[in-house]
Amino acid sequence: MLLTLNTRVQLLPNQSSSSVLGNETILLNYEAGTYYELNEVGGFIWSLLQDKKSLLVHEIQAQLLDEFDVEPAICQNELMLFLDNLLREKLIKASE
């Protein structure tokens, strides 16, 4: 699926997460038996999805722009790459 700013994303129930040592977050995908380490920004996005259950990509982008000092175009590109990776790893699902 091609992600756009109007794509709705939400977490899938096959993982667990934990904050560790400062600003890093560890994800564990139970089904695949794999784990992932997220930096501060990735952990922030993950936390948003845990709290809100379902968000549009542009809503996540707005939160990132409020929280971090980043150019809007760079934010959008990096966010799309990050969400695409989560989608490919089956950690989130997306719908229009």
C-alpha positions in Angstrom: 0.0 0.0 0.0 1.3 3.5 -0.9 1.1 5.7 2.2 -0.2 9.3 1.9 -0.9 12.0 4.4 -4.5 10.8 4.5 -3.6 7.2 5.2 -4.9 5.9 8.6 -2.4 3.8 10.5 -2.7 1.8 13.7 -0.7 -0.8 15.6 -1.2 -4.5 15.2 -1.7 -6.5 18.4 1.2 -8.9 17.8 3.9 -6.9 19.6 5.0 -5.4 22.9 7.1 -2.3 23.6 9.2 -1.0 26.4 11.1 2.3 27.0 14.7 1.6 28.0 17.8 3.8 28.8 16.8 7.3 28.0 14.9 7.9 24.8 15.1 4.5 23.1 12.1 2.2 22.7 12.4 -1.6 22.1 9.6 -3.4 20.2 9.1 -7.1 20.2 7.1 -8.7 17.5 5.8 -12.0 19.0 4.8 -13.7 15.8 8.0 -13.1 13.9 10.2 -13.4 17.0 12.1 -10.2 16.1 12.8 -7.1 18.0 13.5 -3.5 16.9 15.2 -0.6 18.6 13.6 2.8 18.0 15.3 6.2 18.5 13.6 9.1 20.3 11.5 10.1 17.3 10.5 6.6 16.5 9.5 6.0 20.1 7.5 9.2 20.0 5.5 8.0 17.0 5.0 4.6 18.6 3.8 6.2 21.8 1.3 8.4 19.8 -0.1 5.2 18.1 -0.4 3.4 21.4 -2.2 6.4 23.0 -4.6 7.2 20.1 -5.0 3.7 18.6 -5.5 5.1 15.1 -4.1 8.2 13.4 -3.9 9.8 10.0 -0.4 10.3 8.8 -0.8 14.1 8.6 -1.9 14.0 12.3 1.3 12.3 13.2 3.3 14.7 11.2 1.7 17.7 12.9 2.6 16.2 16.3 6.2 15.7 15.2 6.5 19.3 13.9 5.2 20.5 17.3 7.6 18.4 19.3 10.8 18.4 17.3 12.8 21.1 15.4 12.6 19.7 11.9 11.7 21.1 8.4 8.2 20.0 7.3 9.5 18.4 4.0 12.2 16.4 5.9 9.7 15.4 8.5 7.2 14.1 5.9 9.9 12.1 4.0 11.3 10.5 7.2 7.9 9.8 8.6 6.8 8.1 5.4 9.9 6.0 5.4 9.5 5.0 9.0 5.8 4.1 8.6 6.6 2.1 5.5 9.2 0.1 7.4 6.7 -0.6 10.2 4.1 -1.6 7.6 6.6 -4.0 5.8 7.5 -5.5 9.2 3.8 -6.0 10.0 3.9 -3.9 13.1 1.2 -1.5 11.9 -1.7 -1.7 9.4 -2.8 1.1 7.1 -6.1 2.0 5.4 -7.4 4.8 3.3 
